[in-house]
């Protein structure tokens, strides 16, 4: 397993390839949310096939820009593109894995899971309305936690981020003020706080700033030994971030209900559901200019669907359900074709 604390200190991770990229390596760029599992899959895939993955962990906004500029074979985004944008760009979209976004804090004497926060309180913190840790709203949720009268230092993403999109989407669901004042996007106008690039940057800033709060994908919190909070979900239950809680949130998702399987999993019903669960998507061209390269990318993703579930669970991600994988692979065969109309995935099977 990689030492993610060291990687986080680097800021932006250049690639998942681990060795100098070769011309035959699969090229992709985008979301930092799935970077830990893509890295793990890439390492295992290289050992099995000899083929590498050159993935730039630059944020969802950067991944969307690079795939549209055709500088990579695939883009990766935690914010799904709507059907109209997919059609206009000639892109196919499919979910690869799911995980959870968690609030992380740096408070002396507070351990992972000690602190509980609900959505409205979290929104007020990031709106800059709750300024200290001993605010009555936080104390009410945590009567048995010793909270300091310390100023809250907010850390948020500075880059275009699908993690931000899902975080903001959830806050807009639970806070009318957030919805009207900030809204939902991969980049928002933050009322307060300091920005950091990538999940890596937020994790590193929170780890090094006393009194801070940020939001990261759970694998970053776990591997960097950050103090995550519990959350009060839609059912009013305080839940911890676990793969079971993420799976509970995803259990009733109707993946076919949105173009490109673009279902948002925030604020789902259920006593066990984690409220900030999210999927991450891959973007490829329906008629790629380099069909063989796209075929190799789909071959990697098919291998990850089939063989990567246990590795995903070890990092507390949730694999896509078998029925969704089956539908996605049908989409590949039906939509992603070379210039002669031949499916590029069938070419590699």
C-alpha positions as CSV (number, residue, x, y, z in Angstrom):
1,X,0.0,0.0,0.0
2,X,1.3,3.5,-0.9
3,X,2.2,5.9,1.8
4,X,-0.4,8.6,1.1
5,X,0.9,11.0,3.7
6,X,4.1,11.4,1.7
7,X,2.1,11.7,-1.6
8,X,-0.2,14.3,-0.1
9,X,2.8,16.5,0.8
10,X,3.7,16.6,-2.9
11,X,0.5,18.4,-3.6
12,X,-0.5,17.4,-7.1
13,X,0.4,13.8,-8.0
14,X,1.7,13.7,-11.5
15,X,0.7,10.2,-12.5
16,X,-0.2,6.7,-11.4
17,X,2.3,5.0,-13.7
18,X,5.0,4.6,-11.0
19,X,7.7,4.2,-13.7
20,X,8.4,6.5,-16.7
21,X,5.4,6.4,-19.0
22,X,5.7,4.4,-22.2
23,X,3.9,5.1,-25.4
24,X,1.7,2.1,-24.8
25,X,0.6,3.2,-21.4
26,X,-3.1,4.2,-21.1
27,X,-3.4,7.9,-20.6
28,X,-6.0,9.6,-18.4
29,X,-6.5,12.6,-16.2
30,X,-9.0,14.1,-13.8
31,X,-10.6,13.4,-10.4
32,X,-8.4,13.1,-7.3
33,X,-11.3,11.4,-5.4
34,X,-10.5,7.9,-7.0
35,X,-6.7,8.3,-7.2
36,X,-5.9,5.9,-4.4
37,X,-7.9,3.0,-6.0
38,X,-6.8,3.8,-9.5
39,X,-3.2,3.7,-8.3
40,X,-3.8,0.3,-6.6
41,X,-5.5,-1.1,-9.7
42,X,-2.8,0.3,-12.0
43,X,0.0,-1.4,-10.0
44,X,-1.8,-4.8,-10.0
45,X,-2.7,-4.4,-13.7
46,X,0.9,-3.8,-14.7
47,X,2.0,-6.9,-12.8
48,X,-0.6,-9.0,-14.6
49,X,-0.4,-7.5,-18.1
50,X,2.8,-5.4,-18.3
51,X,0.6,-2.4,-19.4
52,X,0.7,0.8,-17.4
53,X,-1.7,3.6,-16.6
54,X,-0.5,7.2,-16.9
55,X,-3.1,9.0,-14.8
56,X,-2.8,12.7,-13.9
57,X,-4.6,13.4,-10.6
58,X,-5.5,17.0,-11.4
59,X,-9.2,17.4,-10.4
60,X,-12.4,16.7,-12.2
61,X,-12.4,20.1,-14.0
62,X,-8.9,19.4,-15.4
63,X,-10.0,15.9,-16.5
64,X,-13.0,17.2,-18.4
65,X,-10.8,19.9,-20.1
66,X,-8.2,17.3,-21.1
67,X,-10.6,14.8,-22.6
68,X,-12.4,17.6,-24.5
69,X,-9.0,18.8,-25.8
70,X,-8.2,15.1,-26.8
71,X,-4.9,15.2,-24.9
72,X,-5.8,12.0,-23.0
73,X,-7.6,8.8,-23.8
74,X,-10.0,9.1,-21.0
75,X,-11.1,11.8,-18.5
76,X,-12.3,11.2,-15.0
77,X,-14.8,13.3,-13.1
78,X,-16.8,13.0,-9.8
79,X,-19.3,15.5,-11.3
80,X,-21.3,13.7,-14.0
81,X,-21.8,15.6,-17.3
82,X,-25.4,16.1,-18.2
83,X,-26.8,14.3,-21.3
84,X,-26.8,17.4,-23.5
85,X,-23.1,18.1,-22.8
86,X,-22.2,14.5,-23.4
87,X,-24.1,14.5,-26.7
88,X,-22.5,17.8,-27.8
89,X,-19.0,16.6,-27.0
90,X,-19.6,13.1,-28.5
91,X,-18.7,11.5,-25.1
92,X,-19.8,8.3,-23.4
93,X,-19.8,8.3,-19.6
94,X,-19.9,5.5,-17.0
95,X,-19.4,5.1,-13.2
96,X,-16.3,3.3,-12.1
97,X,-16.4,3.1,-8.3
98,X,-18.2,4.7,-5.3
99,X,-16.9,6.2,-2.1
100,X,-17.7,8.7,0.6
101,X,-16.8,12.3,1.2
102,X,-16.0,13.0,4.9
103,X,-15.5,16.1,7.0
104,X,-12.0,16.1,8.6
105,X,-10.8,18.2,11.5
106,X,-7.6,18.9,13.4
107,X,-8.5,19.4,17.1
108,X,-6.4,18.5,20.0
109,X,-7.9,15.7,22.0
110,X,-10.5,14.8,19.4
111,X,-10.1,11.4,17.8
112,X,-11.7,10.0,14.6
113,X,-15.5,9.6,15.1
114,X,-15.6,11.6,18.4
115,X,-17.3,14.6,16.8
116,X,-20.7,14.5,15.2
117,X,-21.9,17.2,12.7
118,X,-25.2,17.5,10.8
119,X,-25.7,19.0,7.4
120,X,-27.1,22.4,8.4
121,X,-24.3,23.0,10.9
122,X,-21.7,22.0,8.3
123,X,-23.2,24.4,5.9
124,X,-23.1,27.3,8.5
125,X,-19.4,26.4,9.2
126,X,-18.5,26.7,5.5
127,X,-20.6,29.8,5.0
128,X,-18.5,31.4,7.7
129,X,-21.5,31.8,10.1
130,X,-20.1,29.5,12.8
131,X,-16.7,30.8,13.6
132,X,-15.5,28.9,16.7
133,X,-15.5,25.2,17.8
134,X,-17.4,25.9,21.0
135,X,-20.3,27.4,19.1
136,X,-23.7,26.4,20.6
137,X,-24.7,24.5,17.5
138,X,-21.7,22.2,17.6
139,X,-21.9,21.8,21.4
140,X,-25.5,20.8,21.1
141,X,-24.5,17.9,18.8
142,X,-21.6,17.0,21.0
143,X,-22.5,17.3,24.7
144,X,-19.8,14.9,25.8
145,X,-16.9,16.4,23.8
146,X,-14.6,19.0,25.2
147,X,-14.6,21.7,22.5
148,X,-12.1,24.6,22.5
149,X,-13.0,28.2,22.0
150,X,-10.6,28.0,19.0
151,X,-11.3,29.8,15.7
152,X,-12.4,27.4,12.9
153,X,-9.9,27.4,10.0
154,X,-11.8,26.3,6.8
155,X,-9.9,24.4,4.1
156,X,-11.6,23.9,0.7
157,X,-10.6,22.9,-2.8
158,X,-9.1,25.6,-5.0
159,X,-9.4,23.6,-8.3
160,X,-12.3,22.5,-10.3
161,X,-13.4,19.5,-8.3
162,X,-16.1,16.8,-8.4
163,X,-15.5,16.3,-4.7
164,X,-16.6,19.9,-4.3
165,X,-19.5,19.3,-6.6
166,X,-20.8,16.5,-4.4
167,X,-20.0,18.3,-1.2
168,X,-21.9,21.4,-2.4
169,X,-24.7,19.4,-3.8
170,X,-25.3,17.8,-0.3
171,X,-25.1,21.2,1.4
172,X,-27.6,22.6,-1.0
173,X,-29.9,19.8,-0.2
174,X,-29.9,20.5,3.5
175,X,-29.4,24.3,3.6
176,X,-31.5,26.8,1.8
177,X,-28.9,29.5,2.6
178,X,-26.1,27.4,0.9
179,X,-28.3,26.8,-2.1
180,X,-29.1,30.5,-2.6
181,X,-25.7,32.0,-1.6
182,X,-23.2,29.5,-3.0
183,X,-25.0,26.8,-5.1
184,X,-23.6,23.7,-6.7
185,X,-20.7,23.5,-9.1
186,X,-17.3,22.0,-9.4
187,X,-15.9,25.4,-8.5
188,X,-17.8,27.8,-6.2
189,X,-17.3,31.2,-4.7
190,X,-16.3,30.2,-1.2
191,X,-17.5,32.7,1.5
192,X,-14.4,32.0,3.6
193,X,-11.4,29.7,4.1
194,X,-8.2,28.8,2.3
195,X,-8.0,26.8,-0.9
196,X,-5.8,23.7,-1.6
197,X,-5.4,21.7,-4.7
198,X,-6.8,18.2,-4.9
199,X,-7.9,15.9,-2.1
200,X,-4.2,15.6,-1.4
201,X,-3.8,19.3,-0.8
202,X,-6.8,19.5,1.5
203,X,-5.7,16.5,3.5
204,X,-2.2,17.9,3.9
205,X,-3.5,21.4,4.9
206,X,-5.9,20.0,7.5
207,X,-3.1,17.7,8.9
208,X,-0.9,20.7,9.4
209,X,-3.4,23.3,10.6
210,X,-4.7,23.3,14.2
211,X,-8.4,24.1,14.5
212,X,-9.1,23.3,10.8
213,X,-11.9,21.6,9.0
214,X,-12.0,20.3,5.4
215,X,-13.6,17.7,3.2
216,X,-11.9,14.8,1.5
217,X,-12.6,11.3,0.0
218,X,-12.5,8.8,2.9
219,X,-9.4,6.9,1.6
220,X,-7.4,10.1,2.1
221,X,-8.7,10.6,5.6
222,X,-8.0,7.0,6.5
223,X,-4.5,6.8,4.9
224,X,-3.4,10.1,6.3
225,X,-4.8,9.2,9.8
226,X,-7.0,12.3,9.8
227,X,-9.8,12.9,12.3
228,X,-13.0,12.3,10.4
229,X,-16.4,13.2,11.9
230,X,-19.7,11.3,12.1
231,X,-22.6,12.7,10.3
232,X,-26.3,12.9,11.0
233,X,-28.0,11.5,7.9
234,X,-31.4,12.1,6.3
235,X,-33.1,9.6,8.7
236,X,-31.7,11.6,11.7
237,X,-29.1,8.9,12.6
238,X,-25.5,9.6,13.5
239,X,-23.4,7.3,11.3
240,X,-19.7,6.7,10.8
241,X,-18.1,6.6,7.4
242,X,-17.7,3.0,6.4
243,X,-18.0,1.0,3.2
244,X,-21.3,-0.4,4.5
245,X,-22.7,3.1,5.0
246,X,-21.6,4.1,1.5
247,X,-23.2,0.9,0.1
248,X,-26.4,1.6,2.0
249,X,-26.6,5.0,0.3
250,X,-26.1,3.5,-3.1
251,X,-28.4,0.5,-2.6
252,X,-31.5,2.0,-4.2
253,X,-29.8,4.1,-6.9
254,X,-31.5,3.9,-10.3
255,X,-28.4,4.2,-12.5
256,X,-30.4,4.1,-15.8
257,X,-32.5,7.1,-14.7
258,X,-29.8,9.6,-15.9
259,X,-27.8,9.9,-19.1
260,X,-24.4,8.4,-18.7
261,X,-25.4,6.8,-15.4
262,X,-25.0,10.3,-13.8
263,X,-26.8,9.6,-10.5
264,X,-26.0,11.7,-7.5
265,X,-25.9,9.7,-4.2
266,X,-26.0,12.6,-1.7
267,X,-28.5,12.7,1.1
268,X,-30.1,9.3,0.4
269,X,-32.7,7.8,2.7
270,X,-32.0,5.0,5.1
271,X,-31.0,4.6,8.7
272,X,-27.5,3.4,7.7
273,X,-26.8,5.7,4.7
274,X,-23.8,8.0,4.7
275,X,-25.1,11.4,3.5
276,X,-22.1,12.4,1.4
277,X,-21.7,9.2,-0.7
278,X,-20.6,9.7,-4.3
279,X,-19.7,7.9,-7.5
280,X,-16.9,8.8,-9.9
281,X,-17.2,8.6,-13.7
282,X,-15.0,7.9,-16.7
283,X,-15.4,9.9,-20.0
284,X,-14.3,8.5,-23.4
285,X,-15.2,9.4,-27.0
286,X,-17.9,7.4,-28.6
287,X,-15.9,7.5,-31.9
288,X,-12.3,8.0,-30.6
289,X,-9.6,9.2,-33.0
290,X,-7.3,6.5,-31.5
291,X,-9.7,3.5,-31.3
292,X,-7.0,1.1,-30.2
293,X,-6.0,3.3,-27.3
294,X,-9.6,3.6,-26.1
295,X,-10.0,-0.2,-26.5
296,X,-7.0,-0.7,-24.2
297,X,-8.5,1.8,-21.7
298,X,-11.8,-0.1,-21.7
299,X,-9.9,-3.4,-21.3
300,X,-8.3,-2.0,-18.1
301,X,-11.7,-0.8,-16.8
302,X,-13.2,-4.2,-17.6
303,X,-10.3,-5.9,-15.7
304,X,-10.9,-3.5,-12.7
305,X,-14.6,-4.2,-12.7
306,X,-13.9,-8.0,-12.6
307,X,-10.8,-8.1,-10.4
308,X,-10.7,-4.9,-8.5
309,X,-13.6,-5.2,-6.0
310,X,-11.6,-6.5,-3.1
311,X,-8.9,-3.9,-3.6
312,X,-11.5,-1.2,-3.7
313,X,-13.1,-2.5,-0.4
314,X,-9.7,-2.5,1.3
315,X,-9.5,1.3,0.7
316,X,-13.2,1.7,1.7
317,X,-14.5,2.3,-1.7
318,X,-17.6,0.5,-2.9
319,X,-17.4,-1.5,-6.2
320,X,-20.2,-1.0,-8.8
321,X,-23.0,-3.6,-8.6
322,X,-22.7,-6.5,-11.1
323,X,-25.9,-5.5,-12.9
324,X,-24.6,-1.9,-13.4
325,X,-21.3,-3.3,-14.8
326,X,-23.2,-5.5,-17.2
327,X,-25.2,-2.5,-18.4
328,X,-22.0,-0.4,-18.7
329,X,-20.2,-3.1,-20.8
330,X,-23.3,-3.2,-23.1
331,X,-23.0,0.5,-23.5
332,X,-19.3,0.1,-24.5
333,X,-20.2,-2.4,-27.2
334,X,-23.2,-0.4,-28.4
335,X,-21.8,3.2,-28.3
336,X,-18.0,3.2,-28.4
337,X,-16.9,2.4,-32.0
338,X,-14.1,3.0,-34.4
339,X,-14.4,4.8,-37.7
340,X,-15.7,1.7,-39.5
341,X,-18.5,1.2,-36.8
342,X,-16.7,-1.7,-35.1
343,X,-17.0,-1.7,-31.2
344,X,-13.5,-0.9,-29.8
345,X,-14.2,-3.0,-26.7
346,X,-15.0,-6.1,-28.7
347,X,-11.7,-5.6,-30.4
348,X,-9.9,-6.1,-27.2
349,X,-12.0,-9.0,-25.7
